[in-house]
Protein backbone atom coordinates (compact mmCIF):
# COMPACT_ATOMS: atom_id res chain seq x y z
CA UNK A 1 0.00 0.00 0.00
CA UNK A 2 1.39 3.40 -0.97
CA UNK A 3 1.54 6.29 1.42
CA UNK A 4 -0.06 9.43 0.04
CA UNK A 5 1.30 12.65 1.44
CA UNK A 6 -1.49 14.59 3.13
CA UNK A 7 -2.06 18.32 3.18
CA UNK A 8 -0.86 18.51 6.77
CA UNK A 9 2.56 17.10 5.93
CA UNK A 10 5.11 19.67 4.80
CA UNK A 11 6.92 19.13 1.53
CA UNK A 12 10.69 18.83 1.59
CA UNK A 13 12.49 21.95 0.27
CA UNK A 14 14.27 19.84 -2.37
CA UNK A 15 10.93 18.73 -3.86
CA UNK A 16 9.53 22.25 -4.31
CA UNK A 17 9.18 23.19 -7.94
CA UNK A 18 8.30 26.62 -9.30
CA UNK A 19 4.76 27.01 -10.57
CA UNK A 20 4.60 26.90 -14.38
CA UNK A 21 3.35 30.48 -14.65
CA UNK A 22 6.33 32.06 -12.84
CA UNK A 23 8.75 31.82 -15.76
CA UNK A 24 11.23 34.66 -15.32
CA UNK A 25 10.17 35.28 -11.71
CA UNK A 26 11.48 31.88 -10.70
CA UNK A 27 14.78 32.64 -12.42
CA UNK A 28 14.98 36.06 -10.76
CA UNK A 29 14.36 34.54 -7.33
CA UNK A 30 16.87 31.76 -7.83
CA UNK A 31 19.62 31.50 -5.22
CA UNK A 32 22.13 30.65 -7.93
CA UNK A 33 24.52 33.42 -8.97
CA UNK A 34 23.47 35.05 -12.26
CA UNK A 35 26.81 34.43 -14.00
CA UNK A 36 27.55 31.01 -12.56
CA UNK A 37 27.71 28.44 -15.31
CA UNK A 38 29.57 25.32 -16.28
CA UNK A 39 30.37 22.18 -14.36
CA UNK A 40 31.41 24.03 -11.19
CA UNK A 41 28.08 25.84 -10.79
CA UNK A 42 25.89 24.08 -8.26
CA UNK A 43 22.18 24.41 -8.97
CA UNK A 44 20.09 24.89 -5.88
CA UNK A 45 16.39 23.96 -5.92
CA UNK A 46 13.79 26.72 -6.19
CA UNK A 47 12.57 27.63 -2.73
CA UNK A 48 9.98 30.37 -2.11
CA UNK A 49 11.44 31.00 1.35
CA UNK A 50 14.81 32.12 0.00
CA UNK A 51 13.60 35.45 -1.37
CA UNK A 52 10.35 36.43 0.39
CA UNK A 53 10.95 40.15 -0.23
CA UNK A 54 10.26 39.69 -3.95
CA UNK A 55 6.90 38.12 -3.28
CA UNK A 56 6.02 40.63 -0.57
CA UNK A 57 6.79 43.54 -2.90
CA UNK A 58 4.68 41.97 -5.64
CA UNK A 59 1.79 41.52 -3.20
CA UNK A 60 1.98 45.20 -2.22
CA UNK A 61 2.07 46.24 -5.87
CA UNK A 62 -0.99 44.11 -6.62
CA UNK A 63 -2.84 45.62 -3.66
CA UNK A 64 -2.04 49.14 -4.88
CA UNK A 65 -3.20 48.29 -8.40
CA UNK A 66 -6.46 46.89 -7.03
CA UNK A 67 -7.14 50.08 -5.08
CA UNK A 68 -6.30 52.16 -8.17
CA UNK A 69 -8.61 50.06 -10.35
CA UNK A 70 -11.45 50.45 -7.87
CA UNK A 71 -10.82 54.21 -7.71
CA UNK A 72 -11.04 54.54 -11.49
CA UNK A 73 -14.20 52.43 -11.71
CA UNK A 74 -15.90 54.38 -8.90
CA UNK A 75 -14.90 57.72 -10.38
CA UNK A 76 -16.16 56.86 -13.86
CA UNK A 77 -19.42 55.44 -12.51
CA UNK A 78 -19.86 58.51 -10.27
CA UNK A 79 -19.28 60.88 -13.17
CA UNK A 80 -21.81 59.01 -15.29
CA UNK A 81 -24.41 59.14 -12.51
CA UNK A 82 -23.83 62.86 -11.98
CA UNK A 83 -24.39 63.53 -15.67
CA UNK A 84 -27.47 61.30 -15.75
CA UNK A 85 -29.09 62.91 -12.70
CA UNK A 86 -28.24 66.44 -13.88
CA UNK A 87 -30.01 65.76 -17.17
CA UNK A 88 -33.13 64.69 -15.25
CA UNK A 89 -32.94 67.66 -12.87
CA UNK A 90 -32.36 65.51 -9.78
CA UNK A 91 -29.64 66.06 -7.18
CA UNK A 92 -26.62 63.85 -7.99
CA UNK A 93 -26.28 62.27 -4.54
CA UNK A 94 -25.43 58.75 -5.69
CA UNK A 95 -22.89 60.09 -8.18
CA UNK A 96 -21.31 62.30 -5.55
CA UNK A 97 -21.09 59.30 -3.22
CA UNK A 98 -19.30 57.24 -5.86
CA UNK A 99 -16.93 60.12 -6.63
CA UNK A 100 -16.14 60.39 -2.93
CA UNK A 101 -15.64 56.64 -2.73
CA UNK A 102 -13.25 56.75 -5.71
CA UNK A 103 -11.22 59.46 -4.00
CA UNK A 104 -11.09 57.44 -0.81
CA UNK A 105 -9.93 54.34 -2.70
CA UNK A 106 -7.07 56.35 -4.21
CA UNK A 107 -6.18 58.01 -0.90
CA UNK A 108 -6.25 54.80 1.15
CA UNK A 109 -4.52 52.71 -1.53
CA UNK A 110 -1.69 55.20 -1.93
CA UNK A 111 -1.31 55.56 1.83
CA UNK A 112 -1.15 51.80 2.34
CA UNK A 113 1.40 51.43 -0.43
CA UNK A 114 3.68 54.12 1.01
CA UNK A 115 3.30 52.66 4.51
CA UNK A 116 3.96 49.05 3.45
CA UNK A 117 6.80 49.61 1.01
Secondary structure, DSSP 8 states (H G I E B T S, - for coil): ------TTS---GGG----TT-THHHHHT-SS-TT--STT-------TTTTHHHHHHHHHHHHHHHHHHHHHHHHHHHHHHHHHHHHHT---HHHHHHHHHHHHHHHHHHHHHHHH-
